[in-house]
Amino acid sequence: MAGCLAALAVAGAVWAANELTVNTSIVYSKDGVSLQQSKSYAVTVTGTPVASGNVAIGTGGTVVSLGTVTNAGYALLINTTTNSWSSIAYGPDTNSTPFKLKGGETAVFRMNTNVFGAVSTTNSPSLFYIILSD
C-alpha cells in the first residue's frame, strides 16, 4: 500500500441523496515506471449512518463496534501506531484476515457484513475507524 492515499468524506444531510463521497487514489513511481489512478463516486446512505472510534487491537482478536450502524457499507481504517512492525490484519471477524495494515497505513473498503474484527500480528497497535451505512 506504499504510495497509497485514501480519503473518505461525508457530505449532505441524512435525507438527501449522495451523502457519502468516496475518494481513492494511488500514485506509484519507481525504476522508470509511473502509475497514477484515482476514483471518486457518491453513495446514498440509507441506514443508521456512522460509527467511529479508536480501539487497541490484541493478538487474540478484537471485535470492532459498529455502534448503531444497521447496514455496514464502507469503512475507513487507519493503523495509528507509528512503528512499522505494528501490523493489523482484519476481516469480517477476528479469525478472518484478508489483508493487513502496517503502522501508519490507511485503507478504504466496501464491507459485506455487519460484523467486523481485527487481530494484531505483533504488539497491540491502535486502529482508528469510521464505518458508514450503505
N, C-alpha and C positions, 0 to 999 in steps of 0.2 A: 504494500500500500504506500510505498515511498512516493513522494511527489503527489499524493492524493489530497485533494481538498474537497471537503463535503460540507454543505451547509443546509440547514433546514429552517424555514421561516413560516410563521403563521400570520395570516392577514385576514381582515374582514370580520364580520360578525357571525355568530353561530348559525343564524338562519339563512345566510347568504350562500350562494354557490361559490365554489373555488376558494374556500377559506384557507387552504393549505397550499403553499408553493414549495415544491421540492427542487432544489438546485444541486447538481453534482458536476464536478469537473475533475479531470486528471490531466497532468502535464508530465511528459517524460522526455528526457534528453540525455543521451549517453552514446559515446562512440560513433558520433555522426548520425544517430537515429533520433529523430524528434517526432513526438506524437502529442497531440492535444485534442481533447474531446470534452464537450460539456453538454448538459441537457437540463432543461427546466420545464416543468409542467405543473399544472394546477389540479388540485383534488378537492372534491366536495366532501366535507366531513359530516357524517350522518349520526354517529353515536355520541356518547359522553366523550368530550373532546380530548382531554390530556392528562397524563401522569408524568411527573418528573421528580428527580432527586439524585442523591449520591448514595452509593452503597459500597461497603467493603466486600470484596469477593473472596471467599475462603476456598481452600484446596478441596474441601468436601462438597462444594457446590452451594450456590446461593440463589434462591428464587427472588427475582426482581418484581416488586409490587407494581401491578397495573392500576392500583387505586380503584377509581370508579370507571375506568375505561371499559366499555362494554363490547367493543368490536375492534380489537387492535389492528391497526393498519400499517403505520410507518414508525420506525424507530431511529433515533439519533443516539449513538453511543460514543463516549469519549473515555479512553483509559487515561485518567488524570494523573496517574503515577508517572513520574519522570524517569525512573530507572528503566533502561531499555530491556532489562531482563524480567520485568514485571508484565507477564502476558495474561490475557483473559481470553478463554475460549467460551463461546456462548452458542445457544441454540434454543429450541422450543422447551427444553427442560434442562436440569443440571447434569444429565447424563448424555446430552446431545451436543456435539461440538463441531459444527460445520466449518467454522473459521475462527481466527483469533486476532486480538488487538495487542500489539506490543505497547510499551509505555509511550504515552503521548499521541497514539494513533486514534483516528476517528472513523466511524462508519455510519452510513445512512442506508437503511434497507427496508424492504417490504416484509411485514410479518404475515404469517399464515396461521397463527394460533393465539389464543388468549392466555397462554402460559409461556413464561419466558424465564430462563435461568442462565447462569454463568458459573464457570468454575475457574479458579486460579490455577495456572500451570506452574507457578513459582511461589512467591510470598503472597500477601494479601493486598493486591492493588485496589485502587478506588475507581469506581465506574460512575460517571455522570450519565444520566439517561433522560431522554424525552420520548415518550410513547404517545402516539396520537391515534385517535379512532379513524376508521375508514368510512 
